[in-house]
């Protein structure tokens, strides 16, 4: 779902020290199927906590969505699901793998291509997450953010939070899943503490930690040399 991968990466915003995956290399990773970060099953944190942040038939936003199975799961639950993604390959793979027909169009005023399901309420916008806003997407009742906040460099976390603030309704709810570890590995993905969440997203949202659990032996951990990580699941509500 989130915009990171193994290896040296370059920030699309021009700062090579940030180690955020650039659009060109991110697109290349998808074309070469170097997508070990993708999960082929619905995220269990979403399944467990969905009733805490979703109301019936709501608009759900998934930032940096990739080809997440969660998109189809939420649509099948009756929600109107909107995602953003850089990679056209990821978007096409999603619709193909779920046998969903779609229509493709250009946004009339913004640099985004729109992939809209014709038989399900699923829309994915191809383009720069940091330039998106509610004029383009509209407002959302809910956000499902699995590791997307943790995929952007710490220097961009405030800007990320500004985007989310602009998109979420006054009564909207935001389910956030982040990784945390003690290691010399600097990311991406980046270790996110509750203080990090408070410093960026806490300007706009109240945050309650719903669950913390430890994970060992995943492909990501083996690739980064981290022994174990904590998964922190938080519920954010408007201040």
N, C-alpha and C positions, 0 to 999 in steps of 0.2 A: 504494500500500500504506500509506504513512505518513500521519499526520494533519497535513498542512499544505497551504496553498494561497496564491495571490497575494492581496495586499491587506491591509487592516487587520483584525486578528483579536483575539479576546478569549479569555483563558484560562478554561476551565471551572472552574478552581479559584479564581477570583476576582481574579487579579492581572492587570490589563489591560496592565501593562508587559511581561509575559512574551511576548506575541505568539504564544501557542499557540492554534491554532484551537479555538474553542468548539464544543460539541456542536450547538447550534442552527445556527450558520453552516456548520459542516462538513456537517450534514445538508442544508442548503439548497444547498450546492455540488453535492452529488450529485444532488439533485432537478433542478437547473438544468443538469446535465451539464457543470459547470465543473471537469473532472477531468483537466487536462493532465498531472498527475503520474502517471496510470495508464499502465502499459505493457501493450500488447495482446499481447505475446509473452513467453515464458518468459525469465527473467533468465539471461544467459549465465554470470554468475559462479556461480549455483546449479548450472548444468549442468556447468561445469568442475570445481567443487570438491565436488560432492555426495558422492563416495566418501570424502572426508576427514572428514565429520561424520555420515554416515548409515550405519546398519547395517541389515540386511534387516528389513523389516516393523516399523519402529520408530514410536513416537508422536512426531510433529513438531508443534511450536508455531510459529505465525506471528503475531506481535503486530501490531495495527493493520493488518489484512490487506487492507482494501478488497475489491476483487473480483479480486485478483491471480490471473493465469493460473497462477502457480506452485503454487497450492493444488491444482488439478486435476492438474498435472504430477506432483506428489509422490504424490497418491493413485493415479495410474496406475502409479507405480513400486512400489506395494504398501504404502505407508505409511498410517498412521492420522493424519489431518491435522486439527488444531484451530486455529482462529483467533479473534481478538477484533476487534470492529469497532463503531463508534458508529452508522453509517448503515444503516438498514433497506433503503434503496434499493440500496446497494452490495451487501448480502448477497443480496437478491432478484435483482439483476442477475447476480451470479455464478452462481447456480443456474440461472437462465433461459438465460444465454448458453452454458452447458455442458450444457444439457438434462439436468440432474440433478434427480430428484424429491427432495423433502425433507419432513420433518415439523417442525412448529413447536410448541414447548411453553414453559412458564414454569418456570424453575428453582424447586424447591420451597422453598428457604430463602434464596436470594440474588436481587437485582434484575437478573436476566439472562434475556433470551429466548434460547432455544436453537433453532437451525436445523440439523437433522441430516439428511444425505443418506440416502435409503433404499436406494440401490443402489451407493453408494460410501462409503468411510470418511472422510467430511468432516463436520465439525461447526464451526459458527461461533456464538460467543456475542456477543449484542448487549448492550453496556453499557460501563461505565467500566473501562478497562484497569487503572487504578491501584488498584482495589478487588478485582481478581481474585486468587485464590490457589489453592494445590494442593487445598484442601478442595473447591473448586468444580470445578476442571478435572482434578485428578489431577497426576501427575508426568510429565515428558517426557524422552525419550531424546535429542532433538535440537531445536534452534531454528534457524529461518531468519529472519534479521532484515535485510531490505533497507531501510535508511534510516529505520527506525522509531525507533531510539535517537536519531538525529539530528533527529527531528521534534519532540521534546519540548524545552522550554526548559532551559538548563543548570541552573537552580535545581531541576529535577525529575529530573535524571539519577541522583542517588543513590537516589531513591525508585523510579525505573524499575529500577535494578539490584537493589534489594531484592525487587521483584516477580519478576524473572527468577531470582534466587537461590532463591526459594521454589518455583519451578516445575520446575527442572531437576534430574534425577536425579544421584546422586553420580558416576556415570560418563558423564553426558550431555555432548554436544558442541554447540557454538554457533557457527554461521557468521554473521559480522557484516559487512555492507557499509555503508560510510559515505562521505559527501562531505567534501572538505576544499578550502579555497580561501583566498587572500589577497585580501580585499576589504572595503570599508566596509559591504557588505550584512550585516545582522545576523541575518537569518532570521525566521521559519522557511522552509525547513529551515536547520539550523545547521551550521556547519563543525565537524567533529569531528577532533581530532588524536589521536595515539596516547596522549598524556598524558591527554586527556579520558577515553579508554577505561580507562586504568589507574586514574585517580582514582575512577571510579564502579564499573565492572564488575570492575576489578582487585582489589577487595576480596574477591571470591569466585572469580574465574577467572584462570587464566594465559592470556596472549594472545600469539599468534604472527602476525605480518603475513605473509600468503601472497602478496599481489600488490598492486601499486600501478600505476595507469595514468591517463593524462590524457585528459580529454574536453573537447571544444570544440563550440560551436554548437548545443547542445541547446535545446529550448523553455524549460526551466527557467533556463538561463544567460541566454538572451535576455531573459526576463522579469525577472530580478534584476539584470541589468547586469554580471554576472560574466563575465570573458573566458574563463576555463577553470577546470576543477576536477579534483582528483584523486579517483579512486575507490580506496579502501583496503579490501581484503578480509582479514579477520582470522579466525583460528580460536581459539575460546576453549574451554578445558578446565578442569575443576574443580581447585581447589587442594586 
